[in-house]
Amino acid sequence: MAQPVRKIAKPQPAAPPPAPESQKSAVREYAEAFGVALILAIVLRTFFIQAYKIPSGSMEPTLLIGDHIIVNKLGYGFRMPDSLFGLTPFSSEIPYGKYLFPIEPVRRGDVVVFVFPEDRTKDFIKRVVAIPGDTVEVKAGLLYLNGQRVPDPHAHFEKSPAERLPASQADYMQAVKLGSNQYFMMGDNRDHSYDSRFWGTITRDAIEGRAMFIYWSCADDSSPLSCFYDVRWSRISKLVH
């Protein structure tokens, strides 16, 4: 009598183990944390504080080439950015580059970052020397407000009075009465500053924020590495006045 053939089950390949739930959760948590951090960084940079590097000597000796400063963008009020990553979608509904509400007034003597009126893609930093209602005038390089020469302790001059020329806009500027929304800007390095004496006034909406302090400073910023070994330690944490 024939014996029944016994069927032997073939071994099946083992199914790959499912990915641990903890691993999926960790990846998602890292992604979410990175996204939140990126959004916070953009919001902080746009509305609250921003870092700037000083590229020229127009504000010497207050600010030197290679100084890195922090600017308070909320002190004067809540200002909409000039664009979103270079774009201005819904520009008819969104007031780009304008203050939604003011907080503090812009005062004489404030060192501010503003949108350069001749090229709105550039930011300038100067000192506010005259505010709405003032009459500003320059005589022999010296600042006059409302008909009187005013103390100007931050101004730095290299030219002597004998070198001042009546035909020079930097040395002699006729009296200008500022309107209700006009601010007059000048660099502390008066003989080497391209400022309101040449291109006129700015509006409050153009002012992006007030310089607060120097967080880093290097004498040689020709490369990222050089800025780490040629540090001006005495300038770090110095307040900007």
C-alpha positions as CSV (number, residue, x, y, z in Angstrom):
1,M,0.0,0.0,0.0
2,A,1.4,3.4,-1.1
3,Q,2.2,5.8,1.6
4,P,0.8,9.3,1.3
5,V,3.3,11.9,0.3
6,R,3.8,14.4,3.1
7,K,3.8,18.0,2.0
8,I,6.7,20.0,3.4
9,A,6.0,23.7,3.7
10,K,8.6,25.8,2.0
11,P,10.2,28.4,4.2
12,Q,8.9,31.9,3.5
13,P,11.2,34.9,3.5
14,A,10.9,36.8,6.7
15,A,9.0,40.1,6.3
16,P,11.0,43.2,7.1
17,P,10.4,44.5,10.6
18,P,8.2,47.6,10.6
19,A,10.1,50.8,11.3
20,P,9.9,51.6,15.0
21,E,7.3,54.2,15.8
22,S,9.8,56.0,17.9
23,Q,12.1,56.5,14.9
24,K,9.2,58.0,12.9
25,S,8.3,60.3,15.7
26,A,11.8,61.5,16.2
27,V,12.2,62.4,12.5
28,R,8.9,64.3,12.6
29,E,9.8,66.1,15.8
30,Y,13.1,67.3,14.4
31,A,11.3,68.5,11.2
32,E,8.7,70.3,13.2
33,A,11.3,71.9,15.5
34,F,13.3,73.0,12.5
35,G,10.2,74.5,10.8
36,V,9.2,76.4,13.9
37,A,12.7,77.7,14.5
38,L,12.8,78.9,10.8
39,I,9.5,80.7,11.1
40,L,10.5,82.3,14.4
41,A,13.8,83.5,12.9
42,I,12.0,85.0,9.9
43,V,9.5,86.8,12.2
44,L,12.2,88.1,14.5
45,R,14.3,89.3,11.7
46,T,11.4,91.0,9.9
47,F,9.7,92.7,12.9
48,F,11.9,92.7,16.0
49,I,15.7,92.7,15.6
50,Q,18.2,92.4,12.7
51,A,21.9,92.2,12.4
52,Y,23.8,94.5,10.1
53,K,27.5,94.9,9.1
54,I,29.0,98.4,8.7
55,P,30.5,98.5,5.2
56,S,31.8,102.1,5.0
57,G,33.4,104.8,7.2
58,S,30.6,107.4,7.0
59,M,29.7,106.9,10.6
60,E,33.2,106.9,12.0
61,P,34.3,107.1,14.8
62,T,30.9,106.0,16.2
63,L,30.8,102.9,13.9
64,L,33.8,101.5,12.2
65,I,34.1,99.4,9.1
66,G,33.7,95.8,10.2
67,D,31.4,96.5,13.1
68,H,28.5,94.2,13.3
69,I,25.4,95.7,15.0
70,I,22.0,94.7,16.3
71,V,19.1,97.0,15.2
72,N,15.9,97.2,17.1
73,K,13.1,97.1,14.5
74,L,10.2,97.4,16.9
75,G,11.2,100.4,18.9
76,Y,9.5,102.9,16.6
77,G,6.5,100.8,15.9
78,F,5.2,97.8,14.0
79,R,6.5,98.2,10.4
80,M,5.6,95.9,7.5
81,P,8.6,94.6,5.6
82,D,9.4,96.2,2.2
83,S,8.9,92.8,0.5
84,L,8.6,89.1,1.1
85,F,11.7,87.5,-0.2
86,G,11.9,90.2,-2.8
87,L,8.3,89.9,-3.9
88,T,5.3,92.1,-3.1
89,P,2.2,89.9,-3.5
90,F,-1.2,91.5,-2.8
91,S,0.5,94.9,-2.8
92,S,-2.9,96.7,-3.2
93,E,-4.0,95.2,0.1
94,I,-0.7,94.9,2.1
95,P,1.0,98.2,3.1
96,Y,4.6,97.1,2.4
97,G,7.3,99.3,3.9
98,K,4.8,101.3,6.1
99,Y,4.2,101.5,9.9
100,L,0.9,100.0,11.0
101,F,1.1,101.8,14.3
102,P,3.8,103.9,16.0
103,I,5.3,103.3,19.4
104,E,8.2,105.7,20.1
105,P,9.0,108.9,18.2
106,V,12.1,109.3,16.2
107,R,14.4,111.7,18.0
108,R,17.3,113.9,17.1
109,G,20.5,112.0,17.7
110,D,19.2,108.5,17.0
111,V,21.4,106.3,14.9
112,V,19.0,104.6,12.5
113,V,18.9,102.2,9.6
114,F,16.7,103.3,6.7
115,V,15.8,102.5,3.1
116,F,18.1,104.5,0.9
117,P,15.7,106.8,-1.2
118,E,17.9,106.6,-4.4
119,D,18.0,102.8,-4.3
120,R,15.3,101.0,-2.2
121,T,17.2,97.8,-2.4
122,K,19.9,99.2,-0.1
123,D,19.9,100.1,3.6
124,F,21.9,103.1,4.9
125,I,22.8,103.9,8.5
126,K,23.1,107.6,9.6
127,R,22.2,109.9,12.5
128,V,19.0,111.8,12.7
129,V,20.0,115.5,13.1
130,A,16.7,117.2,12.3
131,I,13.0,116.2,12.7
132,P,9.7,117.5,11.4
133,G,9.3,121.2,12.0
134,D,13.0,121.9,12.2
135,T,14.8,124.3,9.9
136,V,18.2,122.7,9.1
137,E,21.2,124.5,7.6
138,V,24.9,123.8,7.1
139,K,27.5,126.6,7.3
140,A,31.2,125.9,6.9
141,G,30.4,122.2,7.6
142,L,28.7,123.0,10.9
143,L,25.1,122.1,11.7
144,Y,22.5,124.8,12.5
145,L,19.0,124.1,13.6
146,N,16.3,126.8,13.7
147,G,18.8,129.5,13.1
148,Q,21.2,128.5,15.9
149,R,24.3,126.5,15.9
150,V,23.7,123.4,18.0
151,P,26.0,121.1,20.0
152,D,27.2,118.3,17.7
153,P,29.4,116.1,19.9
154,H,29.3,113.1,17.5
155,A,30.5,115.0,14.4
156,H,34.0,114.3,13.2
157,F,35.8,116.6,10.8
158,E,38.9,116.3,8.8
159,K,38.8,119.5,6.7
160,S,39.8,122.8,8.3
161,P,37.5,125.9,8.1
162,A,39.9,127.4,5.5
163,E,39.2,124.4,3.2
164,R,35.4,124.8,3.2
165,L,34.0,125.9,-0.1
166,P,30.7,127.9,-0.5
167,A,30.0,126.0,-3.7
168,S,30.2,122.6,-1.8
169,Q,26.9,121.2,-0.8
170,A,28.6,119.3,2.1
171,D,30.1,122.6,3.5
172,Y,27.3,125.1,2.8
173,M,23.6,124.1,2.5
174,Q,20.8,126.6,2.4
175,A,18.2,126.5,5.2
176,V,15.5,123.8,4.6
177,K,12.3,123.8,6.6
178,L,11.2,120.1,7.2
179,G,7.6,119.1,6.7
180,S,5.4,117.0,8.9
181,N,6.9,113.7,7.8
182,Q,10.5,114.6,6.9
183,Y,13.8,113.6,8.7
184,F,17.3,114.9,7.9
185,M,20.1,112.4,8.2
186,M,23.9,112.9,8.4
187,G,26.9,110.7,8.9
188,D,29.1,111.4,11.9
189,N,32.1,111.4,9.6
190,R,30.9,114.7,8.0
191,D,33.6,115.1,5.4
192,H,33.1,111.5,4.1
193,S,29.4,110.9,4.2
194,Y,26.8,110.8,1.4
195,D,23.7,111.9,3.3
196,S,20.7,114.2,3.3
197,R,22.8,117.2,2.3
198,F,23.0,115.6,-1.2
199,W,19.8,113.5,-1.6
200,G,17.3,115.2,0.7
201,T,15.1,114.0,3.5
202,I,13.4,110.7,4.3
203,T,10.0,109.8,5.7
204,R,9.3,107.9,8.9
205,D,8.2,104.9,6.9
206,A,11.7,104.6,5.4
207,I,13.2,104.2,8.9
208,E,13.6,100.5,9.7
209,G,15.0,100.6,13.2
210,R,17.4,102.1,15.7
211,A,21.0,100.8,16.2
212,M,21.4,99.3,19.7
213,F,24.8,97.8,20.2
214,I,27.9,96.2,18.6
215,Y,27.9,92.4,18.9
216,W,31.0,91.7,16.9
217,S,33.8,93.8,15.4
218,C,36.8,92.9,13.2
219,A,39.4,95.1,11.6
220,D,39.8,92.7,8.7
221,D,36.6,91.4,7.2
222,S,37.9,90.5,3.8
223,S,37.0,86.9,4.5
224,P,34.8,85.0,7.0
225,L,37.9,83.5,8.7
226,S,39.8,86.7,9.0
227,C,36.9,88.2,11.0
228,F,37.6,85.6,13.7
229,Y,41.3,86.2,14.3
230,D,41.4,90.0,13.9
231,V,38.7,90.9,16.5
232,R,38.4,94.3,18.1
233,W,37.4,93.0,21.5
234,S,37.1,96.4,23.1
235,R,34.2,97.2,20.8
236,I,32.0,94.2,21.5
237,S,28.9,94.9,23.5
238,K,29.4,98.7,23.1
239,L,26.2,100.6,23.0
240,V,25.5,102.8,19.9
241,H,24.8,106.4,21.0
